[in-house]
Amino acid sequence: MTIEEKIAGIHDPDLRAEVEAARGGFLFAQIVEHVLHRQRARDAQAALLGEEERRRSGLSRDQRRRDAVRLVIESEPALPSSLQHIHSVLALCGLPYRDPGPVREFSRTYGRNSLSLIAGRIKDPETGAFVAQGLPYGPKARLMLLHLCTEAVRQRSPTVKVAETLSGFMREMGFAVTGGERGTIRQFKEQLNRLAACSMQIGLWDGRDSATTLNVPPFRSLELWRPRAGEGDETAERTVRFDPEFYETLIRHALPVDIRAARAFSGSARKLDLLFWTGYRLRSLQRPLRLTWNNLHAQFGAENASIRSFRQAFKADLTHLREVFPRLPILLDDGGLTLHPADPSTLLVPPRPAAKGTRSRARE
């Protein structure tokens, strides 16, 4: 290739300017070769970006959002500031997915163990009367638990003043912070009231002749103050106090959750359950865990009318989880699900290696 042919392959204006500035110089041929190499590298990068843009253009809006979360997580390992926490018990115990209406009791089975929720009452700060609360449900109840557990861990205190931290958390989760009768603040606080009022039990069975029932109340108390005159419910303060025993086990066994992934699934209760459950299992799994479709239906699909409809929905939810975490070690087949042992970094990307001569940072 002649030097003029090489120059013809350089088309970016700034690179052509470099060539012309060097023309007639002693090292002109070497400079042309170097600039041509840079041009080819730029062209290759542009081709990759173009292919990426074409790929993303074929995705739906939600797929593009999950893909963007994947890219961020892969390029920016989770820092302490981007980690939320939830109690390991709550990572295993799924709440109702939809509003159960007037139903006052809910149960779900996972393996040999079961969760039971019974709706309770709270004292109204305006009337002084006990007011029945429904069962907590949906993604907002799960996010509320995630937020409260996170604040308790961060502050190292069983007492959380909700009004001081809720709005910021809602924005991090992608929700507009709105007041009023139908505003998002009221919706989140309604789920808080339901969570604080309900009682929770977990039943453990050895599969033969022994069973244990555990009372695991997350909260010891909920203090409410009525809104100030002329202002809406968004100004009504709430202070939550975790049950002391529950709080102590939370501090010891808090499950880390990448807030970026939680935001990607903030609109789906089952996807949040999958995120929490998989993160918990990967921390301690020593051998493959096998769950049949009946097992999965009991744990993740109690509100689906049939296993057939559940299978379709579950496969879609797992596909979405894999779009964010492509290394997720889960296999689905006609018989059910197999989760293989793997490093928790499949869900929480470890920090970048420390520079030579410095101590490595401990993984969260």
C-alpha positions in Angstrom: 0.0 0.0 0.0 1.4 3.3 -1.1 1.6 6.3 1.3 -1.1 8.1 -0.7 -3.4 5.0 -0.4 -2.8 5.0 3.4 -3.7 8.7 3.5 -6.9 8.0 1.6 -7.9 5.6 4.3 -7.8 8.5 6.9 -11.1 10.3 6.8 -11.7 11.9 10.3 -11.0 15.6 10.0 -8.8 15.8 13.1 -6.7 12.9 11.9 -6.4 14.3 8.4 -5.3 17.6 10.0 -2.5 15.8 11.8 -1.3 14.2 8.6 -1.3 17.5 6.7 0.6 19.2 9.6 3.3 16.5 9.4 3.6 16.5 5.6 7.1 17.1 4.4 8.6 16.2 7.7 11.4 13.6 8.2 9.0 11.1 10.0 6.0 11.7 7.7 5.7 8.0 6.6 5.7 6.8 10.2 3.2 9.4 11.3 0.8 8.4 8.5 1.1 4.8 9.6 0.4 5.7 13.2 -2.6 7.9 12.3 -4.0 5.2 10.0 -3.9 2.7 12.9 -5.8 5.1 15.0 -8.4 5.7 12.3 -8.9 1.9 11.9 -9.4 1.6 15.7 -12.0 4.3 15.6 -13.8 2.7 12.7 -13.9 -0.6 14.5 -15.3 1.0 17.7 -17.9 2.8 15.6 -18.9 -0.4 14.0 -19.3 -2.1 17.4 -21.4 0.9 18.6 -23.5 0.8 15.5 -24.2 -2.9 16.0 -25.0 -2.3 19.6 -27.5 0.5 18.7 -29.1 -1.8 16.1 -29.4 -4.5 18.7 -30.9 -2.2 21.2 -33.3 -0.6 18.7 -35.0 -4.0 18.4 -35.7 -4.2 22.2 -38.8 -3.1 23.9 -38.7 -0.1 26.4 -38.5 -2.4 29.4 -35.8 -4.6 27.7 -33.7 -1.5 27.0 -34.0 -0.5 30.6 -32.9 -3.9 31.8 -30.1 -4.0 29.3 -28.9 -0.6 30.5 -28.9 -1.8 34.1 -26.8 -4.9 33.0 -24.2 -2.6 31.4 -24.0 -0.4 34.4 -23.6 -3.3 36.8 -21.0 -5.0 34.7 -19.0 -1.8 34.3 -19.4 -0.4 37.7 -19.1 -2.9 40.5 -21.4 -2.5 43.5 -20.1 -0.1 46.1 -21.5 0.1 49.7 -23.5 3.1 48.7 -25.3 1.1 46.0 -26.2 -1.8 48.3 -29.5 -2.2 50.0 -30.2 -4.9 52.6 -33.1 -7.2 53.5 -33.4 -9.8 56.3 -32.6 -13.4 55.0 -36.0 -14.6 56.4 -37.8 -12.0 54.3 -35.8 -13.1 51.2 -37.4 -16.5 51.5 -40.9 -15.4 52.5 -43.0 -14.1 49.6 -45.9 -11.8 50.4 -49.1 -11.8 48.4 -48.6 -10.5 44.8 -52.0 -8.7 44.5 -54.4 -7.1 46.9 -56.1 -10.0 48.7 -59.0 -7.7 49.5 -61.0 -8.6 52.7 -58.9 -11.8 53.3 -57.3 -11.6 56.7 -54.9 -14.6 56.5 -52.3 -15.7 53.9 -50.0 -18.7 53.7 -47.3 -19.8 51.3 -45.2 -23.0 51.3 -41.6 -23.2 50.2 -40.2 -26.7 50.3 -41.0 -28.1 53.7 -41.4 -24.7 55.3 -44.4 -22.3 55.3 -45.1 -18.7 55.9 -48.3 -17.5 57.5 -49.5 -13.8 57.7 -52.4 -12.6 59.7 -53.7 -9.0 59.1 -53.8 -6.8 62.2 -54.9 -3.3 63.3 -53.3 0.0 64.1 -54.3 2.9 66.3 -55.6 5.9 64.3 -53.9 9.1 65.5 -56.9 11.2 64.7 -59.8 9.2 66.2 -57.9 7.0 68.7 -59.8 4.0 67.4 -58.2 0.7 66.2 -58.5 0.5 62.4 -58.2 -2.9 60.6 -55.4 -3.1 58.1 -55.3 -5.4 55.1 -52.5 -7.8 54.3 -49.4 -6.3 52.8 -49.0 -7.1 49.1 -47.3 -6.3 45.8 -43.9 -4.7 44.9 -44.3 -1.6 47.2 -44.6 -3.8 50.3 -41.4 -5.6 49.4 -39.6 -2.4 48.6 -40.8 -0.9 51.9 -39.3 -3.9 53.7 -36.1 -3.5 51.8 -35.9 0.2 52.6 -36.6 -0.2 56.3 -34.1 -3.1 56.7 -31.5 -1.0 54.8 -32.0 2.0 57.1 -31.8 -0.1 60.2 -28.5 -1.6 59.0 -27.0 1.7 57.9 -28.0 3.6 61.0 -27.2 0.6 63.3 -30.5 1.3 65.0 -33.8 -0.6 65.4 -35.6 2.7 65.1 -36.3 4.2 61.7 -38.0 7.6 61.1 -39.7 6.9 57.8 -40.5 10.5 56.7 -36.8 11.4 56.7 -35.7 8.7 54.2 -38.7 7.5 52.2 -38.9 10.1 49.5 -35.2 9.6 48.5 -35.7 5.9 48.4 -38.8 6.2 46.2 -36.8 8.3 43.7 -34.0 5.8 43.7 -36.5 3.1 42.8 -37.8 5.2 39.9 -41.1 6.3 41.5 -42.4 9.9 41.2 -42.9 11.3 44.7 -46.4 12.5 44.8 -48.9 13.4 47.6 -52.6 13.4 47.8 -55.2 10.7 48.1 -53.8 8.7 45.1 -50.2 9.7 45.4 -47.3 7.4 45.7 -46.4 8.5 49.2 -49.8 7.4 50.5 -49.4 4.0 48.6 -46.0 3.3 50.2 -47.2 4.3 53.7 -50.3 2.2 53.3 -48.1 -0.9 52.8 -46.0 0.2 55.8 -49.2 0.3 58.0 -50.2 -3.2 56.7 -46.7 -4.6 57.4 -46.5 -3.1 60.9 -49.9 -4.4 61.8 -49.7 -8.0 60.6 -48.3 -10.9 62.5 -45.9 -13.4 60.8 -45.2 -17.0 61.5 -42.8 -19.5 59.8 -43.4 -23.2 60.1 -40.5 -25.6 59.8 -40.9 -29.3 59.1 -38.3 -32.1 58.9 -40.4 -34.2 56.5 -41.0 -36.9 59.1 -42.3 -36.2 62.6 -40.9 -32.9 63.9 -42.2 -29.4 63.2 -41.4 -26.0 64.7 -43.4 -22.8 64.6 -41.6 -19.5 64.8 -43.1 -16.1 65.6 -41.1 -13.6 63.6 -42.6 -10.1 64.0 -40.4 -7.7 62.1 -41.7 -4.7 64.0 -42.2 -4.0 67.7 -44.1 -0.7 67.2 -45.3 1.8 64.7 -45.8 5.4 65.9 -48.1 7.7 63.8 -48.7 11.5 64.0 -51.6 13.1 62.2 -50.9 15.5 59.3 -50.5 19.1 60.1 -53.6 21.3 59.5 -54.1 22.0 55.8 -51.5 19.5 54.7 -51.8 16.0 53.2 -50.8 12.6 54.4 -47.3 13.0 53.0 -46.5 15.2 56.1 -47.8 12.5 58.6 -44.8 11.1 60.3 -44.2 7.5 61.1 -41.5 5.9 63.2 -40.9 2.1 63.0 -39.2 0.1 65.7 -38.0 -3.3 64.8 -38.5 -6.2 67.2 -35.2 -6.5 69.1 -34.6 -10.1 68.3 -35.5 -9.6 64.6 -33.2 -6.5 64.5 -30.2 -8.4 66.0 -30.6 -11.2 63.5 -30.9 -8.6 60.7 -27.6 -7.0 61.6 -26.0 -10.5 61.6 -27.7 -11.9 58.5 -28.6 -9.0 56.3 -28.7 -10.0 52.6 -27.1 -7.5 50.3 -29.2 -6.4 47.3 -27.9 -4.2 44.4 -30.2 -1.2 44.4 -29.7 -0.9 40.6 -31.2 -4.3 40.1 -34.0 -3.6 42.6 -34.9 -0.6 40.6 -35.0 -2.6 37.4 -37.6 -4.9 38.9 -39.4 -2.3 41.2 -42.7 -2.8 39.4 -42.9 -6.6 39.8 -43.4 -8.4 43.1 -42.4 -11.8 41.7 -39.2 -10.5 40.0 -38.2 -8.9 43.3 -38.9 -12.2 45.1 -36.7 -14.0 42.5 -34.0 -11.5 43.0 -34.0 -11.8 46.8 -34.5 -15.6 46.8 -31.7 -16.3 44.3 -29.3 -13.9 46.1 -30.0 -15.8 49.4 -29.5 -19.2 47.9 -26.3 -18.4 46.1 -24.7 -17.4 49.4 -24.9 -20.9 50.9 -25.6 -23.4 48.2 -23.2 -26.3 48.3 -24.8 -28.6 45.7 -27.4 -28.2 43.0 -30.9 -27.3 44.3 -33.8 -28.9 42.4 -37.3 -27.6 42.5 -40.2 -29.1 40.6 -42.8 -27.0 38.9 -45.2 -27.9 41.8 -42.6 -26.6 44.3 -42.2 -23.4 42.2 -45.9 -22.9 41.9 -46.3 -23.2 45.7 -43.6 -20.7 46.4 -43.8 -18.2 43.6 -47.2 -18.7 42.0 -49.9 -19.3 44.6 -52.1 -16.7 43.0 -51.9 -18.3 39.5 -55.0 -20.4 38.6 -53.0 -23.2 37.0 -49.4 -24.4 36.8 -49.6 -23.9 33.0 -50.2 -20.2 33.3 -47.7 -20.0 36.1 -45.0 -21.7 34.0 -45.4 -19.1 31.2 -45.3 -16.2 33.6 -42.3 -17.6 35.6 -40.3 -18.3 32.5 -40.8 -14.7 31.4 -39.8 -13.4 34.8 -36.7 -15.5 34.9 -35.8 -14.4 31.4 -36.0 -10.7 32.5 -33.8 -11.5 35.5 -31.2 -13.1 33.2 -31.2 -10.0 31.0 -29.7 -8.2 34.0 -27.6 -11.1 35.3 -26.6 -13.2 32.2 -24.4 -15.5 34.4 -27.2 -16.6 36.6 -26.7 -20.3 37.2 -30.3 -21.4 36.8 -31.6 -24.0 34.4 -35.3 -24.5 33.5 -36.6 -27.7 31.9 -39.8 -29.6 31.6 -39.4 -30.9 35.2 -38.7 -27.7 36.9 -35.7 -25.5 38.0 -32.1 -26.3 39.0 -30.0 -23.7 40.7 -26.3 -24.5 40.6 -23.7 -23.4 43.2 -21.9 -20.3 42.1 -20.1 -17.3 43.5 -22.6 -14.6 44.7 -20.9 -12.3 42.2 -23.3 -13.6 39.7 -25.8 -11.3 41.4 -23.5 -8.8 43.1 -20.4 -7.9 41.1 -17.4 -7.8 43.4 -15.3 -4.6 43.8 -12.5 -3.9 41.4 -9.1 -5.5 42.4 -7.1 -3.2 44.7 -4.0 -1.6 43.2 -0.7 -3.4 43.7 0.8 -2.7 47.1 -2.6 -2.1 48.7 -4.9 -4.4 50.6 -7.9 -5.7 48.7 -11.2 -4.4 49.8 -13.5 -7.0 51.4 -16.5 -7.9 49.4 -19.8 -6.7 50.7 
